[in-house]
Amino acid sequence: MIRAESPVLVTAVRLASPLAVVVAVYLFFAGHNRPGGGFAAGLVIGAVLSLRIVAGLQRPDRCIELLALGGVIASAVALAPVLAGEPLLQQVVVEFTLPLVGKVKTGSAALFDLGVTLIVVGTVMAVLDGLGATSLAPGEEES
């Protein structure tokens, strides 16, 4: 395993992971008005998971569950307006006030982006699982 050979890599990945998740959350919420959104957030989270898997900090599991949940969420958000007689993917905007934050405005597009994020992360993890990317050493067996 790489972790036994490179404590620098393991430490760097552990330190970079929270920062990358913060960037992914920012991209997720900024994506409606600027570049980003569910796909970009999913790619950043997928990159973090790839680094964690290669460093031996995590195993690629629950890929199929993430793919399925993301597909169900995205499909439900896309098809729900059709059941109400509206066009496919019609956005519903909700506005409410939170005690410490104030006025918050969000819509069904955020839920759709959540589904896309889960699909992208699940796909990255499934590819890594399929490739057996648990280490970089050639011929090394999983432990």
C-alpha positions in Angstrom: 0.0 0.0 0.0 1.1 3.5 -0.6 0.2 4.5 2.9 3.1 2.4 4.2 5.5 4.0 1.8 4.5 7.6 1.9 3.3 9.3 5.1 3.6 12.6 3.3 1.0 11.6 0.8 -1.4 10.4 3.5 -1.0 13.6 5.5 -1.4 15.8 2.5 -4.6 14.0 1.4 -6.0 14.2 4.9 -5.3 17.9 5.1 -6.6 18.7 1.6 -9.8 16.7 1.9 -11.8 19.1 4.0 -10.7 22.1 1.9 -11.8 20.3 -1.3 -15.1 19.5 0.3 -15.6 23.2 1.1 -14.8 24.1 -2.5 -17.3 21.4 -3.7 -20.0 22.9 -1.5 -19.3 26.3 -2.8 -19.4 25.1 -6.4 -22.6 23.3 -5.7 -24.4 26.4 -4.4 -22.8 29.0 -6.7 -23.6 26.9 -9.8 -27.0 28.5 -10.4 -25.6 32.0 -11.1 -21.9 31.2 -12.0 -20.0 28.3 -13.4 -20.3 25.2 -11.2 -23.3 23.3 -10.0 -23.9 19.6 -9.3 -21.6 18.3 -12.0 -18.6 20.4 -11.0 -19.1 19.6 -7.3 -19.4 15.9 -8.1 -16.1 16.0 -10.0 -14.3 17.8 -7.1 -15.7 15.3 -4.5 -14.8 12.4 -6.9 -11.2 13.8 -7.2 -11.0 13.9 -3.4 -12.3 10.3 -3.1 -9.8 9.2 -5.8 -6.9 10.6 -3.8 -8.2 9.1 -0.6 -8.6 5.7 -2.2 -5.1 5.8 -3.8 -3.6 6.9 -0.5 -5.3 3.9 1.2 -7.5 6.0 3.5 -10.8 4.8 2.0 -12.3 2.0 -0.1 -14.7 2.5 -3.0 -17.9 1.1 -1.6 -21.6 1.9 -2.0 -21.1 3.0 -5.6 -24.3 1.5 -6.9 -26.3 3.0 -4.0 -25.0 6.5 -4.8 -25.8 6.0 -8.5 -29.3 4.7 -7.8 -30.1 7.4 -5.2 -28.8 10.2 -7.5 -30.8 8.8 -10.4 -34.0 8.6 -8.3 -33.6 12.1 -7.0 -32.9 13.6 -10.4 -35.7 11.7 -12.1 -38.2 12.6 -9.4 -37.3 16.3 -9.6 -37.5 16.2 -13.4 -40.9 14.3 -13.5 -42.7 15.8 -10.6 -43.9 18.9 -12.5 -45.3 16.6 -15.3 -47.6 15.1 -12.7 -48.9 18.6 -11.9 -49.5 19.4 -15.5 -46.4 21.5 -15.9 -43.5 21.0 -18.4 -40.7 18.6 -17.7 -38.0 20.1 -15.4 -40.1 23.1 -14.5 -38.4 24.8 -11.5 -40.3 25.5 -8.3 -38.8 28.3 -6.3 -39.2 28.4 -2.5 -38.5 31.3 -0.2 -38.2 31.2 3.6 -36.5 32.9 6.5 -34.0 31.2 8.8 -33.2 32.6 12.3 -29.5 33.2 11.9 -29.2 33.4 8.1 -32.2 35.5 7.2 -34.1 35.2 3.9 -33.2 32.1 1.9 -34.4 31.4 -1.7 -33.9 28.0 -3.3 -35.6 25.9 -5.9 -36.0 22.4 -7.2 -32.9 22.9 -9.4 -30.8 22.5 -6.2 -32.4 19.0 -5.6 -31.7 18.1 -9.3 -28.1 19.2 -8.8 -27.9 17.0 -5.7 -29.0 14.1 -7.8 -26.4 14.9 -10.5 -23.7 15.2 -7.8 -24.5 11.8 -6.4 -24.5 10.3 -9.9 -21.0 11.8 -10.7 -19.5 10.7 -7.3 -21.0 7.2 -7.7 -19.6 6.9 -11.2 -16.1 8.0 -10.2 -16.2 5.5 -7.3 -17.6 2.7 -9.5 -14.8 3.3 -12.1 -12.1 3.2 -9.4 -13.7 0.0 -7.9 -13.8 -1.6 -11.3 -10.2 -0.7 -12.0 -9.2 -2.0 -8.6 -7.5 1.3 -7.8 -6.7 0.6 -4.2 -3.0 1.1 -4.6 -0.4 2.3 -7.2 2.0 -0.6 -6.8 1.8 -3.0 -9.7 0.9 -6.6 -8.8 0.1 -5.7 -5.2 -2.8 -7.5 -3.8 -5.6 -6.0 -1.7 -5.4 -6.6 2.0 
